Every structure is written in structure tokens, then in C-alpha cells.
């Protein structure tokens, strides 16, 4: 699992686009060529919901964010492959990253791995890795440095995932993270680092902060990413267990008289609930930091505010739903509905247009948890 970018769901973009008085942000703008036509086609085919939202980001950082997404998607596709042994996948993953980082001149041939993919768009992505990496040449050395720094950290997290759990194959054996420290490190590697990337890219191209505030901005950006990844982890427990992966630390489970296998039984929810609520509280605290992050964005940065606010609003609502549902019941899919997302989109629009509206909306939504 990798939270590659903060973004507006496609359904929200369609809702906002209808608002003509929001033209300062959205009116009549087409995406055009983002990186280059070949890479844009790969990006569009591998992420049908993410790609259309790029037009709603500030122009100066769209391409860089899109390219990082695609480069991380390559790594995800390798690491999450349900075929092949652990050592082979680890070698492919790290060889890919070494080539991207300039530490190696040999790019692996992913044809065999591509042929095993059920998703043909991901198979095509693996066949065109060299074209994706060629996209780095379109950006400044500083931008390339930021993209590669983030990719290196993400791949580090995926490497640890493979070492701990092996390939994502269905099976009887379940492994768990060992401790809360491992969980926190994992959420940083696959998501918190994206908050740093997003923040540095914003400061490089579209906004500024007093030097004494920049470090705080990065810290809150890290917690923003961690919040979104914690939601993924806490929402996807049944699916992860099916593939032998338990991101709830073994030490914590043992403290409550539980094992990873116990989480397969939905009747254990009341025994699991106190521990689960602890992690929901941690997630909620990270979301509070994300709210503070948004408050640090300049008032005139409508696009940045829009693209960061909605994940927080949806995240807050998701935490509320997770507190009351039975997450151990694999048939009870807990998620924010499309109608709720539409409602948030309308509220977001009004908040951006009214002075102080952003702060009031985020604080009111928090009280509903």
C-alpha cells in the first residue's frame, strides 16, 4: 500500500467544474500535455481517477506530481505482484530504483513480470519503464532531486514490506509488524515522505513561508501523509489479512490477548475494539496536524487548499465510520459514499469562497467525529 499523492477524487472535480463562479480555479481549463504524450497515456490508463484531477493542481507542480505518481506506481506494481518469489521481486524492485537514482546503468527487463499481470494497464506500464524514467529529463535538477528522494523512501518501505511479508499471495500464514515503531516508520516511508515532497515542491514553485515556519510545515506534512496511510491500514484489515499481512503490530495484539489470526473472526471485534480505537485516536491526531498544515497555506492558494482539504474531510468522516462499524467483518465494507463526497465538494466550494470558511468547515467536520 502506498499513498502516493493527496488528490481530489474525480467525482469531486466534476461537481466543482459545474460552478461557473469558481472560474479563478477551474473554468474551462484543459489538462493538455502534462509530461509528454506517451507518459501521459500511461498515467491516464493506470489511474483513471487520479489523472483527471491533475488539472486542478497548480500548473507549476502538476507534471512533477504526476511523474512521481507514475514512478511510484511502477514500484507498487513490482512489489505487489502476486507472482514470483520474494528474492526475485526484491531484486527487481531495488534494481529499478538503483537505475532511477543513477546508481546503476542496467535497467531490468520486466517483460516476464509484465506477462504475469492481470491488469493489462499495469503490464503496459512495466513494459515502458524506461519511457517513464526519461520523463525526469523535462525537469530541473532540483525537481529531479525531490522526486527521486521521495521515490527512494517509498521503495525503502516497499522493500521492508516484501522482506517482512513476502509476495502478496493468498495463504494460511499471517505475519504482522512487530511494534508501533515499525508501524510509524512504515507510514512515513510510504506516505509521510509524500507530505515532505508535496511541501518542498510547493515551497519551490508556488508559495513561501518564513524560514522559521518551514520545518513545522514539513512536520505537519509528514503527519498529513501518515494520517491517510493509517486510514488505509485501519480500513483494509480484512483484505490485508487475506494476503497474509497484518499491519497491526504483534506486540500490541499480544497486549490485548490477541493474535493476527484472531482478526479473521468478526466475533472478536469487542476484544479488538479498545486497541483499534487507540489507532483511530492516533489517526485523528494526525488529521488534526493535517488541518494545521492547511491553515499554513496562503489564503490565495485556492488550488492547494482544495487539493488538500478534501482528503482531510473524507478522512475525518472515515474515522467516524470506522469507530462504529465492525472492521473485522469482511462483508461490511466501510467507506464514505459517493453522495457524501458530492456533499463535501459543495461545502468545500463554499468554504473556499467565504473568508474564514476553510477553518470553520474543517473544525465543524472534526466535531462530527
N, C-alpha and C positions, 0 to 999 in steps of 0.2 A: 504494500500500500504506500502510495506516495502522493502527498498533497503538493502538486507542482505549482499551482498558482491560485491566487484569490481571483474569483471571477463572478460575473453576473450570469445566472442561468439564462438560457436562450428565451424561455418564456417571459422573463422579466424584460428583456430587451425589446420584445415585440410589444409589450404593454407600454413601455416608456416611449417607444417610437411614435405611438399614436398621439402623443401630447405635443401639439404644434408649438405651444408657448415654451417648450423646453428646447427650442432650437439652438440655444447657445451651446448645448451639448450634443444634440442628436440629429437635428433636422437635415434630411436629405443627403447624409454622408454615406458614401460607399467605401468599402474597405480597400479596393484597388489592389495593387501588388504590394504584398506585405514584406516578403523577403525576396523571393523570386518565384516565377510561375510554377516551377517543379516542386519546390519546397512547400509553397502554399497549397498545392494539390494534396501533398502528403499530410499536411496539417489539417486540412479540411476533412479528408477521408478518415483520419484516425481520431478526430474529436469533433463530432458534428455539433455538440452543444457548446464547446469552448470556442471554436473558430469564429462563429458569427459575433461573439461578444467582444472580440478584439477591437472592433471599430469604435467601441465606447470607451476605450482607454485613451489616454493622451497619445497623440501621434508619435511623439519623440521616444516612447518606450514600447510601442506595440510590437515592433519586429523583434526586439531583444527578448521580450516575454514569450512571444510565440516560438522563437527558436529554442529557448531554454525548455519550454514545454515539450517540444518535439524531441530534443536530445534526451531529456529525462524519460520520455515515453519509450525511446529505444531501450534504455536501461531497464525500465519496467518490464518491457516485453521479454527481454532476455531473462531477467531474474524471476519473473512469474510464470515462465514456461513450465508446463505440466509434463514435459518430456525431457529426457536426458538425466544424467547423474549429476550430483552436486559439484564434483570437481570440474566437469566439463562446463557447466553453467558459470561457475566462479571464474574459470579461465576466460570464457567468452566475455563476461561482464567486465572484468578487470583489463583485458586486452583492449576492449572497446574504449574504456576510459583512458587508458595509457596513451592510446593513439590520439584521442581528442585533446588530451593535456599536452601533447607534444613530447611525451616520454618514450614513445616508440614510433617507428616508421612503418610498422606492419599492422594493417587493419585486418581483423579476422574475416574469413569468408562465412557469412551467415546463411548461405543457401540451404544447408541441411536443416538448420533450426527454422528457417522460414517455411520450409516444406512441411513442417510438423504443426504449424499454427492453424487452428480452426478459424480464426479471424483473418480473412484474406487481406484486409487493410493493414493489419499488423505484419503479415507476411511480406507485403509490398514494402512496408517501412524498413524491414530488416534487409531487404534486397537493395535498398537505396541509402544506406547509412552514410556512404561517402558523400553523397549529394547534400545530406543534412549537415554534415560537418563542414562542407565547403561554404555553407551559409555564414560561418564565422567571419569570413573574409570581408563581408559587407559592413563590418562594424569597427569602431575604433579599438585600439589596444586596451583602453580602459574598460569598454563594454565587454570585450572578449574575456578579459581577466575576471570580471564579475560573473559572467555566465559560467566559465569553467570552474571558478571557485565553488559556486553553488552545485554544479554537477558533481564535482569531486566529493563533496559532502554527502550528497544524495546516494551516490554509488557506494560510499562507505557504509551507509545504513542498509542498503540492499545486500551488500556483501555479508554483513553481520546476520541479516535475515536468513540467507542461504546457509551460512555456517551453523546457525542455531537450529533451523527447521528443515533444511533440505528443500528439494523441489516441492512445488505446491500440488502434491498428489493426494488424492483421497486415500485414506487408510485408517488403521485402527490406533496407531500410536500418536499421541499428542504430546508436544513439547511446549514448555512455557518459558517466558522470560524469567530470570532469576529474581530480580529485585526492582524496587521503584527507581533506583538509579539507572538501571538498564532501560526501563520504560522511558524515563525522561531523556536519556541520551538518544534513544531511538526516535522519539518525536522531534527532537532537534534535528537529527540527521536527515530525516525525510520530509520535514515540514518547517520547522523553526528556521532553518537556513534559508528557506524561500522568503521568509519575512525579512531577513537581512538583505537578500538580493533585491527584493522589491523596494526596500527603504533606500539602499545605496543607489539604485537606478533612478529613483525619484529625486534624490538629492543631487545627482549628477546632471540631470536633464531638465527638471521642471519645477523645482522648489528649493528653498533654502531654509535653514534653521540656524539660530545662534550656535556656535561651536559647543557651548556647554550643554546644549539640549540634544545633540546628535547621538550621544551614547545612550541616553534614555530612549530615544526614538528607536534605536536598534534593539534594545532590550524588549521594548513593548512589541516590536515587530516579530521578534522571536516567539514571544508568548502568543501572539496572534496565530502564527503558524501552528504552534503546539496545540492551541485550542481546537483548530479544525481537525488536526490529526487525532486528537483524543476523542472527538466526536465520532470519527470514522471507526476507531478501535472499539468504542463502547457500543456503537450501533451494530457492528458487524461480527459480534462474538460468535453466533451460530455458524456463519459461513466460514470464518477463520478456523473454527474447531473442526469443521468438515475436512479441511485440508491439513489438519494436524498442527495448527498454530494457535497458541494461546498467548495473547499479549498481556493478560492479567498475570502479574508476577507470582511465581510459585510460593515465595516467602509469604506474601500477603494472603494467598489462598490457604496456606497451612495455618496461618494465624487464626483463621476462621473455621478450621476443621474441614477444609475443602481440598479437593484435587482438581486438576484441569478436567478430568473425565466426569466429575460431578456436574460440570456446567452443561453436559449433554442432556441432563434430566431437568425438564422445565419445572418439576415439582420442588427443586432446590432453590427456587427464587427467593423465598423468605430468608433462608440461611445465607444466601449470597447478597441479599439486598443491602445490609449495612456496609459491606466492603464496596459494593457497586456505587453506593451513594457517596462514599469517600472520593472515588474517582470522578464522579459527576461534580462534586464540590471543587476539585482541582480544576476541572474543565471550566466551570463557571468563573473561577478566579482568573483563569487565562483569558476568558471572554471579556472580563472587566478590564484587563490590560489592553485588549484589542479596542475597546471603547475609548480608552485614554489615548491610544495611538491615533484613532480617527480625529479626536479633538485637537491633536497636534498638527493636522493638515491645514494649510492656509485656507481661509474662507473661500477664495476664488477658485480653488481646485475642485470644481464640481465633478469631473470625471473620476479623480482619485477617490473622492468621498463616496460616489455612487458605487464604484467597483469594490470598495472595502466595507461599506455599510451593510449591503445585503447578506454577505456570508455571516456577519455577526447577528443580524436579525433572525436569520434562519437557524443559526447555531443556538441562540438563546431558546428559540421555540423547540428545537430538537431536544435540548437538555430537559425541558419541561416534560415532554412526551416520554422520554426515557425514564424519568423518575416514577412514572405511574404505570408503565407497561411492563410486561414480562419479557425481558430481553432474551431469556433462555428458551422461549418458545419459538422455534424456527419458523412456525407458520404465522406468527404475529409480526409482520414487517412494520417497524416503527419508523415513520418518515413524515416530513412536512408535506402536505398535499399541494397539488398544483394551484388549487383555489386560494390557499393560504399564501403561496408565493406571489400570486397575482395581487392579493390584498397588500402584501408588503411592498410590492412595486409601486402601487398607488400612494401608499403612505410615504415611501421614500421620495417620490417626486415632490409631494407637498413639502416635506421636510427640507429638501434642498432649496426650495423657492422662498421659504419663510425664514427670516432671521431667527436664529436660535432653534430652528426646527430640528436640526440633526441631533443636538444634545437632548432635546425633550423626547424625541422618538426613541432613541436608544435607552434612555433612563426609564421611560414608561414600559417599554418592552421587557426590560430587566425585571421590573416589579411583577410581571406576569408569571415569572418562573415559579 
